[in-house]
Amino acid sequence: MKYRLKDLCSITKGATGIMKADGGKYPLVALGEERKQHSEYQFDATAAIVPLISSTGHGHASMKRVHYQEGKFALGNILCAIIPNDEKQLHPKYLHLYLQQFKDSLLVPLMRGAANVSLPMNKLADVEIEVCGLERQLEIIGLEGEVAKLKNELEERLNAQDGDVTKLRQSFLREAMQGKLVKQDKRDGHAKDLLEKIKAEKAKSGKKEKELPSIKPEEVPFEIPEDWVWCRLGDTGILKRGKSKHRPRNDTRLFDGGKYPFIQTGDVSKAKNKKGLITTINGYYNDFGLAQSEVQPKGTLCITIAANIAECGFLDFDACVPDSIVCFGAIEKVIEVYIYHYLKLAKADLERYAPATAQKNINLGILNDLPIPLPPLSEQNRIVKKLEQLMQLCDELQASIQQSREQNEMLLQQVLREALRKEEARV
C-alpha cells in the first residue's frame, strides 16, 4: 500500500551550520558520506536523511545519496531527517533503502531553482512510498545485508587485482631500466657517445652549467648493460624551474581576464590517468601575470617538486608553470619520454629527500643529482616503444577491473530495486 511520507513520518530540517562543526562527540550528518563531529545533538532517533540542495548545483538537479543515521546526532541545515512515527509499521532502514533506490525518480524531479537548486520540504512530505508488511520489510533489509557482504568480498578481490597490475607496471619499468626488456645491439654504440653529444649541444646554448659529480659506486642500485652508463639526470638535458610564485587563490590581479593557460602540481598529477598528458588547466594568466612567468611549449615534460613529488607529464598545450614544477628538455624527444618512465620508477627515491613536513618538497639540485641509467639512443627508442605497448596492456587490465568494480557497485542497487519493485507490483 502507498502512503505519503507526512502520514507516516515526522520531517524535520537540520539546525546546525555545517561549517560550525566543532569536533564534539556527536556525529553531524552533512552532504558527504563521512560524518563531521559536533558537541550538541538535535535528534535521538533512527532516521533517513535527505539533502535539500542539489549535489552538483549550478542549475542541475541531482542527489548523490540518502543518508541513514541512528542514535544521537546533529544534522546540517541543508538536510532534513525523516523519522517513522511507528517502526512496527515502517522500519527506518526500509525507508532509507526505498528512498535511496528511487531517489532519482521520486526526489530529484521535485527539485526547483535556476542557480541554487533545492528540494522544498512540502513537496518532500507529499512523496508516496510503497509500504509492505513489517516481516517483508525485514526480509528486504536482510537481503541488503547479504548482498552488501558479497559486494565487499568482490571489492576486496578487485582491489587485490588492481594492486597486482600496479606491481606489474613497476616490474616492467624495473626490467626496462636494467636493460632486460629489449635485446642489446652492439650497433647502437655506447651511451658515453650520447652524453658527449648532449654536452656539446648544451654548450651551444652559451649557458654555463655547473659540472655534476660523477656517480659513486655506492650510488648504483643495480647493474646495467656494458654499453649503458650511469649519469645524473642533469647530464641528460636541461632542467628549468618554473618562475611563478603566484596562484589564483592568492593574487587574482594576475588572472582577471587572462588568456595564457596556467597549471599547478595537481594538473600534473592527473596526467597519470590521461596517458601521461597534462590536459587540465588551473587558471589563465593575463599580460600582467605573464610578465612574471613564461610560456612553456606544448609537449614539455613537467616534473613536480612540491606537494606530490616527482609526478610528471607532458603538456598538451602551451602553458605557464609555477615554481613547484620543473620543466625538462633534451636534444631528442625520446630521451624525455625515457626520463618520464624512469621517474615513475625513481619516485620513491626522490620522496625520501623530502622533509617530513605538511608541505613536502625537494629542490632543483636534488632532481639534477638523481642517478639515472642511460642507454644508447637507439635502444631508448626500442625501450620506449615496448613500454608503451606494455603500459597499454596494463591500462586495459585496470579498465577491466574498474568495469567489474562498477558492475559490483550496481549489483546491490539492482537486487534491492528489483525486490522493492516486486512489492509495488503486488499491489
C-alpha positions as CSV (number, residue, x, y, z in Angstrom):
1,M,0.0,0.0,0.0
2,K,1.2,3.5,-0.8
3,Y,1.5,6.3,1.8
4,R,2.6,9.8,1.8
5,L,5.7,10.4,3.9
6,K,3.9,13.0,6.0
7,D,1.3,10.5,7.0
8,L,3.8,8.1,8.5
9,C,6.8,10.2,9.5
10,S,8.0,13.4,11.1
11,I,10.1,15.5,8.7
12,T,12.4,18.0,10.4
13,K,15.1,20.3,8.9
14,G,18.6,20.2,10.3
15,A,19.6,23.1,12.6
16,T,23.4,23.1,12.5
17,G,25.5,25.1,10.1
18,I,27.9,22.5,8.5
19,M,30.8,24.9,8.9
20,K,30.2,25.2,12.6
21,A,31.1,21.6,13.4
22,D,33.3,21.9,16.5
23,G,34.7,18.4,16.7
24,G,32.4,17.3,19.6
25,K,31.4,13.7,20.4
26,Y,28.2,13.5,18.3
27,P,28.1,12.8,14.6
28,L,27.0,15.6,12.4
29,V,25.4,14.5,9.2
30,A,26.4,16.6,6.2
31,L,26.2,16.1,2.4
32,G,29.3,14.0,2.3
33,E,29.5,10.3,3.2
34,E,31.8,10.8,6.1
35,R,30.4,12.3,9.3
36,K,31.6,15.5,10.9
37,Q,31.5,15.9,14.7
38,H,29.6,18.3,16.9
39,S,29.3,19.0,20.6
40,E,25.4,19.1,20.6
41,Y,22.9,16.8,19.1
42,Q,19.5,17.6,17.6
43,F,18.0,14.1,17.3
44,D,18.0,10.9,19.3
45,A,16.3,8.5,16.8
46,T,16.8,6.4,13.7
47,A,16.3,8.4,10.5
48,A,16.6,8.5,6.8
49,I,18.2,11.8,5.9
50,V,17.5,13.6,2.6
51,P,19.6,16.5,1.3
52,L,17.6,19.7,0.5
53,I,20.0,21.0,-2.1
54,S,21.4,19.6,-5.3
55,S,24.7,17.7,-5.1
56,T,26.0,19.5,-8.2
57,G,24.2,22.8,-8.1
58,H,24.6,25.3,-11.0
59,G,21.1,24.8,-12.2
60,H,21.4,21.0,-12.3
61,A,19.2,18.8,-10.0
62,S,20.9,15.8,-8.6
63,M,21.2,13.8,-5.4
64,K,24.3,11.6,-4.6
65,R,22.9,9.8,-1.6
66,V,20.2,9.5,1.1
67,H,21.8,9.0,4.5
68,Y,20.9,6.7,7.3
69,Q,21.7,7.6,10.9
70,E,21.0,6.1,14.3
71,G,21.2,7.4,17.9
72,K,22.1,10.9,19.0
73,F,23.2,13.1,16.1
74,A,23.3,16.6,14.8
75,L,22.1,17.5,11.3
76,G,23.3,20.1,8.9
77,N,20.8,22.8,8.0
78,I,20.7,21.9,4.3
79,L,19.3,18.4,5.1
80,C,16.2,17.0,6.7
81,A,15.6,14.0,8.9
82,I,12.6,11.7,8.1
83,I,11.7,9.6,11.2
84,P,8.9,7.0,11.1
85,N,6.3,7.5,13.8
86,D,5.8,3.8,14.3
87,E,8.7,1.5,13.5
88,K,6.4,-1.5,13.5
89,Q,4.6,-0.1,10.5
90,L,7.6,1.5,8.7
91,H,11.1,0.3,9.6
92,P,13.6,3.3,9.3
93,K,16.1,1.1,7.4
94,Y,13.5,0.1,4.9
95,L,12.5,3.7,4.4
96,H,16.2,4.6,3.8
97,L,16.6,1.8,1.3
98,Y,13.4,2.7,-0.6
99,L,14.3,6.4,-0.8
100,Q,17.9,5.6,-1.8
101,Q,16.9,3.3,-4.6
102,F,14.2,5.5,-6.0
103,K,15.7,9.0,-5.3
104,D,16.3,9.8,-8.9
105,S,12.6,9.1,-9.8
106,L,10.9,10.3,-6.5
107,L,13.1,13.1,-5.1
108,V,15.3,14.7,-7.8
109,P,12.3,15.7,-10.1
110,L,10.9,17.7,-7.2
111,M,14.0,20.0,-7.0
112,R,13.4,23.6,-8.1
113,G,15.6,26.6,-8.8
114,A,17.6,28.2,-11.6
115,A,21.0,28.5,-9.8
116,N,20.5,27.2,-6.3
117,V,18.5,24.0,-6.9
118,S,16.7,22.9,-3.8
119,L,14.1,20.4,-2.7
120,P,11.0,22.0,-1.0
121,M,10.1,20.2,2.2
122,N,6.3,20.5,1.5
123,K,7.0,18.6,-1.8
124,L,9.0,16.0,0.0
125,A,6.2,15.5,2.6
126,D,3.8,14.5,-0.3
127,V,6.1,11.9,-1.7
128,E,4.4,8.5,-1.8
129,I,6.2,5.3,-0.9
130,E,5.2,1.6,-1.1
131,V,5.0,0.1,2.4
132,C,4.7,-3.6,2.7
133,G,4.3,-5.6,5.9
134,L,7.0,-5.4,8.6
135,E,8.0,-9.1,8.0
136,R,8.6,-8.4,4.3
137,Q,10.4,-5.1,5.2
138,L,12.8,-7.1,7.4
139,E,13.4,-9.6,4.6
140,I,14.4,-6.8,2.3
141,I,16.7,-5.4,4.9
142,G,18.3,-8.8,5.4
143,L,18.7,-9.1,1.7
144,E,20.6,-5.8,1.7
145,G,23.0,-7.1,4.3
146,E,23.7,-10.3,2.4
147,V,24.3,-8.5,-0.9
148,A,26.5,-5.9,0.8
149,K,28.6,-8.6,2.2
150,L,29.0,-10.2,-1.2
151,K,29.8,-6.8,-2.7
152,N,32.5,-6.2,-0.1
153,E,34.1,-9.6,-0.8
154,L,34.2,-8.9,-4.6
155,E,35.6,-5.4,-3.9
156,E,38.5,-6.9,-1.9
157,R,39.3,-9.3,-4.8
158,L,39.2,-6.4,-7.3
159,N,41.4,-4.3,-5.1
160,A,43.9,-7.1,-4.9
161,Q,43.9,-7.4,-8.7
162,D,44.3,-3.7,-9.0
163,G,47.4,-3.9,-6.8
164,D,48.8,-6.7,-8.9
165,V,48.5,-4.6,-12.0
166,T,50.4,-1.7,-10.2
167,K,53.1,-4.2,-9.3
168,L,53.2,-5.4,-12.9
169,R,53.8,-1.8,-14.1
170,Q,56.7,-1.4,-11.7
171,S,58.2,-4.7,-12.8
172,F,58.1,-3.7,-16.4
173,L,59.8,-0.4,-15.5
174,R,62.5,-2.1,-13.5
175,E,63.3,-4.5,-16.3
176,A,63.4,-1.6,-18.8
177,M,65.8,0.4,-16.7
178,Q,68.1,-2.6,-16.1
179,G,68.4,-3.4,-19.8
180,K,66.3,-6.6,-19.6
181,L,63.2,-5.5,-21.6
182,V,64.6,-5.4,-25.1
183,K,67.6,-7.0,-26.8
184,Q,71.0,-5.4,-26.8
185,D,72.5,-4.5,-30.1
186,K,76.2,-3.6,-30.5
187,R,75.3,-1.4,-33.5
188,D,73.6,1.0,-31.1
189,G,77.0,2.3,-30.0
190,H,77.8,3.4,-26.4
191,A,75.8,5.8,-24.2
192,K,79.0,7.7,-23.4
193,D,78.9,9.0,-27.0
194,L,75.3,10.2,-26.4
195,L,76.4,12.0,-23.3
196,E,79.2,13.8,-25.2
197,K,76.7,14.8,-27.9
198,I,74.3,16.2,-25.2
199,K,77.1,18.0,-23.5
200,A,78.1,19.6,-26.9
201,E,74.6,20.7,-27.6
202,K,74.2,22.2,-24.2
203,A,77.4,24.1,-24.7
204,K,76.0,25.7,-27.8
205,S,73.4,27.5,-25.7
206,G,76.1,29.6,-24.2
207,K,74.7,29.0,-20.7
208,K,77.4,27.9,-18.2
209,E,76.4,24.9,-16.1
210,K,78.0,23.6,-13.0
211,E,79.5,20.2,-13.8
212,L,77.7,17.5,-11.9
213,P,79.7,15.0,-9.8
214,S,80.4,11.5,-11.2
215,I,78.4,8.6,-9.9
216,K,80.0,6.9,-6.9
217,P,79.8,3.1,-6.6
218,E,77.6,3.3,-3.5
219,E,75.0,5.2,-5.5
220,V,74.5,2.5,-8.1
221,P,71.3,0.5,-7.2
222,F,71.6,-2.2,-9.9
223,E,73.8,-3.4,-12.7
224,I,73.2,-2.2,-16.3
225,P,74.5,-3.4,-19.7
226,E,78.1,-2.6,-20.6
227,D,77.0,-0.2,-23.4
228,W,75.0,1.9,-20.9
229,V,76.3,4.4,-18.4
230,W,75.2,5.8,-15.0
231,C,74.9,9.6,-15.0
232,R,72.9,12.4,-13.4
233,L,69.5,13.5,-14.6
234,G,71.0,16.9,-15.1
235,D,73.6,15.4,-17.5
236,T,70.8,14.2,-19.9
237,G,69.1,17.5,-20.6
238,I,68.2,20.9,-19.2
239,L,66.1,21.2,-16.0
240,K,64.4,24.6,-15.6
241,R,62.2,25.5,-12.6
242,G,59.0,27.5,-13.2
243,K,59.1,31.2,-12.3
244,S,55.7,32.0,-10.9
245,K,55.1,32.1,-7.2
246,H,51.5,33.4,-7.7
247,R,48.4,31.2,-7.7
248,P,44.8,32.0,-8.5
249,R,43.9,31.8,-4.8
250,N,46.4,34.4,-3.6
251,D,46.6,37.0,-6.3
252,T,43.6,37.5,-8.6
253,R,45.3,40.5,-10.3
254,L,47.3,38.2,-12.4
255,F,44.3,36.2,-13.6
256,D,41.5,38.6,-14.2
257,G,40.6,38.5,-17.9
258,G,43.5,36.1,-18.6
259,K,44.2,34.1,-21.7
260,Y,47.5,32.2,-21.0
261,P,46.9,28.7,-19.5
262,F,48.4,28.2,-16.1
263,I,48.9,24.8,-14.5
264,Q,49.7,23.6,-11.0
265,T,51.1,20.4,-9.4
266,G,47.6,18.8,-9.2
267,D,47.2,19.1,-13.0
268,V,50.5,17.2,-13.4
269,S,49.3,14.5,-11.0
270,K,46.2,13.9,-13.1
271,A,48.3,13.1,-16.1
272,K,48.8,9.5,-14.9
273,N,45.1,9.0,-15.7
274,K,45.5,10.6,-19.2
275,K,48.3,8.5,-20.7
276,G,50.9,11.0,-19.4
277,L,49.3,14.1,-20.9
278,I,48.5,17.2,-18.8
279,T,45.1,18.2,-20.0
280,T,43.6,20.3,-17.2
281,I,44.1,24.0,-16.6
282,N,44.1,25.7,-13.2
283,G,43.6,29.3,-14.5
284,Y,44.6,31.8,-17.1
285,Y,47.3,34.5,-16.7
286,N,46.7,37.9,-18.1
287,D,49.5,40.0,-19.5
288,F,50.4,41.2,-16.0
289,G,50.7,37.6,-14.9
290,L,52.6,36.6,-17.9
291,A,55.2,39.3,-17.2
292,Q,56.4,37.3,-14.1
293,S,56.3,33.9,-15.8
294,E,56.9,32.4,-19.2
295,V,55.1,30.1,-21.6
296,Q,56.3,26.6,-21.9
297,P,55.5,24.9,-25.3
298,K,53.2,22.0,-25.8
299,G,55.0,18.7,-25.3
300,T,57.2,20.0,-22.4
301,L,57.9,17.4,-19.7
302,C,56.8,18.8,-16.4
303,I,58.1,17.3,-13.0
304,T,56.6,18.3,-9.6
305,I,59.0,19.1,-6.8
306,A,56.3,20.1,-4.2
307,A,53.1,18.5,-2.8
308,N,53.1,15.3,-4.9
309,I,56.8,14.9,-5.5
310,A,58.1,13.5,-8.8
311,E,54.7,13.3,-10.6
312,C,55.3,14.0,-14.2
313,G,53.5,14.5,-17.5
314,F,53.7,16.2,-20.9
315,L,51.9,19.5,-21.6
316,D,49.0,19.1,-24.1
317,F,49.0,22.8,-24.7
318,D,51.3,25.9,-24.3
319,A,51.2,26.9,-20.6
320,C,52.8,28.8,-17.7
321,V,54.0,26.8,-14.7
322,P,54.7,27.7,-11.0
323,D,57.9,27.3,-9.1
324,S,56.7,24.0,-7.8
325,I,57.2,22.5,-11.2
326,V,60.4,21.8,-13.1
327,C,60.5,21.6,-16.9
328,F,62.9,19.1,-18.6
329,G,64.2,19.5,-22.1
330,A,66.5,17.2,-24.1
331,I,68.2,17.1,-27.5
332,E,65.9,14.2,-28.6
333,K,62.2,13.7,-27.6
334,V,62.8,10.0,-26.9
335,I,65.2,11.0,-24.1
336,E,62.4,13.0,-22.5
337,V,60.0,10.0,-22.8
338,Y,62.6,7.6,-21.4
339,I,63.2,10.0,-18.4
340,Y,59.4,10.2,-17.9
341,H,59.3,6.4,-17.5
342,Y,62.3,6.4,-15.3
343,L,60.9,9.0,-12.9
344,K,57.9,6.8,-12.3
345,L,60.3,4.2,-11.0
346,A,62.5,6.6,-9.1
347,K,59.6,8.5,-7.4
348,A,60.0,6.7,-4.1
349,D,63.8,7.5,-4.0
350,L,63.1,11.2,-4.6
351,E,60.4,11.3,-2.0
352,R,62.9,10.2,0.7
353,Y,64.7,13.5,0.2
354,A,61.6,15.5,1.2
355,P,61.5,16.8,4.8
356,A,58.8,15.3,7.0
357,T,56.6,18.4,6.9
358,A,53.0,19.1,5.9
359,Q,54.1,20.5,2.5
360,K,56.6,18.0,1.2
361,N,59.1,19.4,-1.4
362,I,62.5,18.8,-2.9
363,N,64.8,21.3,-4.6
364,L,66.2,21.6,-8.1
365,G,69.6,20.4,-7.0
366,I,68.2,17.0,-5.8
367,L,66.5,16.5,-9.1
368,N,69.7,17.4,-11.0
369,D,71.7,14.9,-9.0
370,L,69.4,12.0,-9.4
371,P,71.4,9.0,-10.7
372,I,69.9,7.5,-13.9
373,P,70.9,4.5,-16.1
374,L,71.3,5.8,-19.7
375,P,71.1,3.5,-22.7
376,P,72.2,4.4,-26.3
377,L,69.6,6.5,-28.2
378,S,68.5,3.6,-30.5
379,E,67.9,1.4,-27.5
380,Q,66.0,4.1,-25.8
381,N,63.7,4.1,-28.8
382,R,63.1,0.4,-28.5
383,I,62.6,0.6,-24.7
384,V,60.0,3.4,-25.1
385,K,58.0,1.6,-27.8
386,K,58.0,-1.6,-25.7
387,L,56.9,0.2,-22.6
388,E,54.1,1.9,-24.4
389,Q,52.8,-1.5,-25.5
390,L,53.1,-2.9,-22.0
391,M,51.6,0.1,-20.3
392,Q,48.7,0.0,-22.7
393,L,48.1,-3.7,-21.7
394,C,48.1,-2.6,-18.0
395,D,45.7,0.2,-18.8
396,E,43.3,-2.3,-20.4
397,L,43.6,-4.6,-17.4
398,Q,42.8,-1.8,-15.0
399,A,39.9,-0.6,-17.2
400,S,38.5,-4.1,-17.0
401,I,38.9,-4.1,-13.2
402,Q,37.2,-0.8,-13.0
403,Q,34.3,-2.0,-15.1
404,S,33.9,-5.0,-12.8
405,R,34.0,-2.6,-9.8
406,E,31.2,-0.5,-11.3
407,Q,29.2,-3.6,-12.0
408,N,29.8,-4.8,-8.5
409,E,28.6,-1.4,-7.2
410,M,25.4,-1.7,-9.3
411,L,24.7,-5.2,-8.1
412,L,23.4,-4.2,-4.7
413,Q,21.3,-1.4,-6.2
414,Q,19.8,-3.7,-8.8
415,V,18.9,-6.5,-6.4
416,L,17.3,-4.2,-3.9
417,R,15.5,-2.3,-6.6
418,E,14.0,-5.4,-8.0
419,A,12.9,-6.6,-4.6
420,L,11.2,-3.2,-3.9
421,R,9.6,-3.2,-7.4
422,K,8.1,-6.6,-6.7
423,E,6.3,-5.1,-3.7
424,E,4.8,-2.4,-5.9
425,A,3.8,-5.0,-8.5
426,R,1.9,-7.0,-5.8
427,V,-0.4,-4.0,-5.1
